[in-house]
């Protein structure tokens, strides 16, 4: 599915039993797009990871005064740069396509559900929550669905680089192979707290959106009773709660980002210190030391995708849960009915108000009470 093919002819039947099941269902329905993104991601990350090897070969060729190996290194470097450019371009293209198509599928499902439920939807779910799910939540759901393939490509690249360094220079490769898993898993103890804070922020933001939407929906009544300032003060208080929750969530994610910067720096220091010690003993060459050092420095780029996938899941999980709750709603009665469909005929009578609309005549109802008019329209 490409962006120009939207909307979907049939968005499908979602698995709305839970938020994670909905995310998995979306991923399975985008399998071809995910595989394309994974392939271009592997090309991009592999090209980036190959740059240190090319630089190391070039440095060692200069040390050994070998023109042929220097030319070989230049050719490999040009090939890696070309692969990096092509992979990055098409990875971005496929990732954005996956993001938008996943969000569009959820929006179509929500629109179809709203059409099926009709007025029963707002009686079972707040109107503000419906607006919040169909706007902000679909974006976060699409983010996680598309980020998963990029994370998988980054993970495969890290494993391949670790294996390659163990083969290329075992003495330094062991240090890198032992340090990279620590870098990737160091933020795991902080993720539950960060997720809880993100959930609180999302919940408070949803309440503020619901309050704003419900206030606008009942604006005529509020003006009639003079309750505008009361609801405005309530929204101010809710928005301040959202701000405080967002600041607390941002602090935790800033700490996670700082750890993602600090630990790679410590690993670089360890590699350089140990590499210089081995170079003095003649156990590694200058080119090998440059290659390993550059590899560790370049690998901080795919490592950032571990933080991104954690953030994407933390924000998309409550969004998917809310979307699944709306998509799992059903009418209390069978819309098909037990009698054959036919056009209703005869007069329309409302026993609560005594209204009689004669068949074949245009009847207009004017009501001074907006609430009464709304209840009459629902009946």
C-alpha positions in Angstrom: 0.0 0.0 0.0 1.3 3.4 -1.1 0.2 6.8 0.2 -1.4 7.6 -3.2 -3.6 4.5 -2.8 -5.3 5.7 0.4 -8.0 5.4 1.6 -8.1 1.6 2.0 -10.9 -0.1 0.0 -11.3 -2.2 3.2 -9.3 -1.5 6.3 -10.0 -5.0 7.6 -11.3 -6.3 10.9 -9.0 -5.2 13.8 -7.9 -7.3 16.7 -9.3 -4.9 19.4 -8.9 -7.2 22.4 -6.0 -5.1 23.8 -3.6 -2.4 22.8 -0.6 -4.7 22.0 -2.8 -7.0 20.0 -4.0 -4.1 17.9 -0.4 -3.0 17.3 0.6 -6.5 16.2 -2.5 -6.7 13.9 -1.4 -3.4 12.3 2.2 -4.8 11.9 1.0 -8.0 10.2 -1.2 -6.0 7.8 1.9 -4.0 6.7 4.2 -6.9 6.4 5.4 -6.1 2.9 6.1 -2.5 3.8 7.9 -3.6 7.0 10.1 -5.9 5.0 11.0 -3.2 2.5 11.9 -0.8 5.4 14.0 -3.6 7.0 15.9 -4.2 3.8 16.7 -0.5 3.2 17.5 -0.1 6.8 20.0 -3.0 6.7 21.6 -1.4 3.6 21.8 2.0 5.4 23.1 0.8 8.7 25.5 -1.7 7.1 27.0 1.1 4.9 27.4 3.3 7.9 29.1 0.5 9.9 31.4 -0.2 6.9 32.9 3.3 7.0 35.3 2.7 9.9 36.6 -0.4 8.2 37.4 1.6 5.0 39.0 4.3 7.1 41.1 1.8 9.0 42.3 0.2 5.7 43.2 3.6 4.3 45.2 4.6 7.4 47.1 1.3 7.5 47.8 1.7 3.7 49.3 5.1 4.4 51.4 3.7 7.2 52.6 0.8 5.0 53.0 3.2 2.0 50.8 0.9 -0.2 49.2 2.8 -3.1 47.1 -0.2 -4.2 45.5 -0.7 -0.8 44.9 3.0 -0.5 43.1 3.0 -3.9 41.1 -0.1 -2.7 40.1 1.7 0.5 39.0 4.7 -1.5 36.8 2.5 -3.7 35.3 0.8 -0.7 34.7 4.2 0.9 32.9 5.5 -2.2 30.8 2.3 -2.3 29.9 2.6 1.3 28.9 6.3 0.9 26.7 5.4 -2.1 25.0 2.6 -0.2 24.5 5.0 2.8 22.9 7.6 0.5 20.6 5.2 -1.3 19.7 3.3 1.9 18.9 6.4 3.9 16.8 7.9 1.2 14.6 4.8 0.6 14.5 3.9 4.3 13.0 7.4 5.0 10.6 6.9 2.2 9.3 3.5 3.3 9.3 4.5 7.0 7.1 7.5 6.3 4.9 5.4 4.1 4.4 2.8 6.9 3.7 5.5 9.4 1.1 7.3 7.3 -0.6 4.1 6.1 -0.8 2.7 9.6 -2.3 5.9 10.9 -4.8 6.1 8.0 -5.9 2.5 8.6 -6.7 3.3 12.3 -8.5 6.5 11.3 -10.6 4.6 8.8 -11.5 1.9 11.4 -12.5 4.6 13.9 -14.6 6.4 11.2 -16.3 3.1 10.3 -17.0 2.4 14.0 -18.4 5.8 14.5 -20.7 5.4 11.5 -21.9 2.0 12.8 -22.6 3.2 16.4 -24.0 6.6 15.5 -25.3 8.5 18.4 -24.7 5.6 20.7 -20.9 6.2 20.5 -20.9 9.5 22.5 -23.2 7.9 25.1 -20.6 5.2 25.8 -17.4 7.2 25.2 -16.8 10.8 25.9 -16.8 13.0 22.7 -13.4 14.4 23.7 -11.9 11.0 24.0 -13.1 10.1 20.5 -11.5 13.3 19.1 -8.3 12.6 21.1 -8.1 9.0 19.7 -8.7 10.0 16.1 -6.1 12.8 16.1 -3.2 12.4 18.5 -3.4 8.7 19.2 -3.3 7.5 15.6 0.0 9.4 15.1 1.7 7.6 18.0 0.4 4.2 16.9 1.8 4.8 13.4 5.1 5.9 14.9 5.7 2.6 16.7 4.5 0.5 13.8 7.0 2.0 11.4 9.9 2.3 14.0 9.9 -1.4 14.7 11.5 -2.3 11.3 14.2 0.4 11.7 14.9 -0.9 15.2 15.2 -4.5 13.8 17.7 -3.3 11.2 19.8 -1.5 13.8 19.8 -4.6 16.0 20.9 -6.9 13.2 23.6 -4.4 12.3 25.0 -4.3 15.9 25.2 -8.1 16.0 27.0 -8.3 12.7 29.5 -5.6 13.7 30.2 -7.3 17.0 30.8 -10.6 15.1 32.9 -8.8 12.5 35.1 -7.1 15.2 35.6 -10.4 17.0 36.9 -11.9 13.8 38.9 -8.8 12.6 40.6 -8.0 15.9 39.7 -10.4 18.7 41.5 -8.6 21.5 39.6 -5.3 21.0 36.5 -7.0 19.6 35.9 -8.7 23.0 35.8 -5.4 24.7 33.3 -4.0 22.2 31.1 -7.2 22.1 30.9 -7.1 25.9 30.2 -3.3 26.1 27.5 -2.9 23.4 24.9 -5.1 25.2 25.5 -3.1 28.3 24.9 0.1 26.3 21.7 -1.3 24.7 20.2 -2.7 28.0 21.4 0.0 30.4 18.2 2.0 30.1 15.9 -0.9 30.8 15.6 -0.3 34.6 14.5 3.2 33.9 11.9 2.3 31.3 9.0 1.3 33.6 9.2 4.6 35.5 9.4 6.5 32.2 6.5 4.6 30.8 4.4 5.3 33.9 5.1 9.0 33.6 4.3 9.0 29.9 1.0 7.2 30.7 0.2 9.9 33.3 0.9 12.6 30.9 -1.1 10.9 28.2 -4.1 10.4 30.6 -4.0 14.1 31.7 -3.7 15.3 28.2 -6.7 13.2 27.2 -8.8 14.6 30.0 -7.9 18.1 29.0 -8.9 17.4 25.4 -12.1 15.8 26.5 -12.9 18.8 28.7 -12.2 21.2 25.9 -14.4 19.3 23.4 -17.2 18.8 25.8 -17.1 22.5 26.7 -17.4 23.5 23.1 -20.2 21.0 22.6 -22.2 22.6 25.5 -21.2 26.2 24.9 -24.8 27.3 24.3 -25.9 25.9 27.6 -22.9 27.3 29.4 -23.7 30.8 28.1 -27.2 30.4 29.3 -26.3 29.6 32.8 -23.2 31.8 33.0 -20.8 28.8 33.5 -18.2 29.9 30.9 -15.7 31.2 33.6 -16.1 28.0 35.7 -15.3 25.7 32.8 -12.5 28.0 31.7 -10.9 27.8 35.1 -11.3 24.0 35.0 -9.5 23.8 31.7 -6.7 26.1 33.0 -6.2 23.8 35.9 -6.2 20.7 33.6 -3.7 22.3 31.2 -1.3 23.0 34.1 -1.6 19.4 35.2 -0.7 18.4 31.7 2.3 20.7 31.7 3.6 19.4 35.0 3.2 15.8 33.9 5.0 16.6 30.6 7.9 18.1 32.4 8.2 15.1 34.7 8.1 12.8 31.7 10.7 14.9 29.8 13.1 14.7 32.8 13.0 11.0 32.7 13.6 10.7 29.0 16.3 13.3 29.2 18.0 11.1 31.8 17.7 8.1 29.4 19.2 10.2 26.6 22.1 11.3 28.9 22.9 7.7 29.7 22.8 6.9 26.0 25.5 9.6 25.5 27.6 8.9 28.6 28.0 5.1 28.3 29.3 5.1 24.7 31.8 7.7 25.7 33.0 5.5 28.5 33.3 2.6 26.1 35.3 4.7 23.7 37.7 5.7 26.5 38.1 2.0 27.4 38.7 1.0 23.8 41.3 3.7 23.3 43.1 3.0 26.5 43.2 -0.7 26.0 44.0 -0.3 22.3 47.0 2.0 22.9 48.3 -0.6 25.5 48.0 -3.3 22.8 49.6 -1.1 20.2 52.6 -0.5 22.4 53.0 -4.3 22.7 52.7 -4.7 18.9 49.6 -6.8 19.2 47.4 -4.4 17.1 48.3 -2.1 14.2 47.4 1.5 13.9 44.8 0.8 11.2 43.1 -1.9 13.4 43.0 0.5 16.3 41.4 3.3 14.2 38.9 0.8 12.8 37.7 -0.4 16.2 37.6 3.1 17.6 35.7 4.4 14.6 33.3 1.4 14.8 32.4 2.1 18.4 31.9 5.8 17.6 29.7 5.1 14.6 27.6 2.5 16.4 26.2 5.1 18.7 23.9 6.0 15.7 22.1 2.6 15.5 22.1 2.5 19.3 19.8 5.5 19.4 17.1 3.4 17.8 16.9 1.4 21.0 15.9 4.6 22.9 13.5 5.5 20.1 11.7 2.1 20.1 11.4 2.4 23.9 9.8 5.8 23.6 7.6 4.8 20.7 6.2 1.8 22.6 5.8 3.8 25.8 3.7 6.4 24.0 1.9 4.1 21.6 0.8 1.5 24.1 -1.8 3.7 26.0 -2.8 5.2 22.6 -3.4 1.7 21.2 -5.3 0.8 24.3 -7.7 3.7 23.9 -8.1 3.0 20.2 -8.9 -0.7 20.9 -11.5 0.4 23.5 -13.3 2.4 20.9 -13.0 -0.2 18.2 -14.3 -3.0 20.5 -17.6 -1.2 21.1 -20.7 -2.8 19.6 -24.4 -1.9 19.4 -26.5 -3.2 22.2 -29.1 -4.4 19.7 -28.8 -6.2 16.4 -28.9 -3.5 13.6 -29.9 -6.1 11.1 -33.3 -6.8 12.8 -35.5 -9.8 12.7 -37.9 -8.5 10.1 -37.3 -7.8 6.4 -36.1 -4.2 5.7 -38.8 -1.8 4.5 -39.3 1.9 4.4 -41.3 3.1 7.5 -44.7 4.7 6.9 -47.3 6.5 8.9 -47.3 9.4 11.4 -44.4 9.9 13.8 -45.4 10.4 17.4 -43.3 11.2 20.5 -45.2 10.3 23.7 -42.7 12.2 25.9 -43.5 15.6 24.3 -46.7 14.9 22.5 -45.2 15.8 19.2 -47.1 14.5 16.1 -45.4 14.7 12.7 -47.9 13.8 10.1 -46.8 11.5 7.2 -46.2 13.4 3.9 -45.8 16.8 5.6 -42.6 18.7 6.4 -42.5 19.3 10.1 -40.1 21.7 11.8 -39.6 21.7 15.6 -38.4 24.9 17.4 -37.4 24.5 21.0 -36.2 27.1 23.5 -34.3 24.5 25.6 -31.3 23.1 23.7 -31.1 20.1 25.9 -34.7 19.2 25.2 -34.1 19.6 21.5 -31.1 17.3 21.7 -33.1 14.6 23.6 -35.9 14.8 21.1 -33.4 14.4 18.2 -31.8 11.4 19.8 -35.2 9.7 20.3 
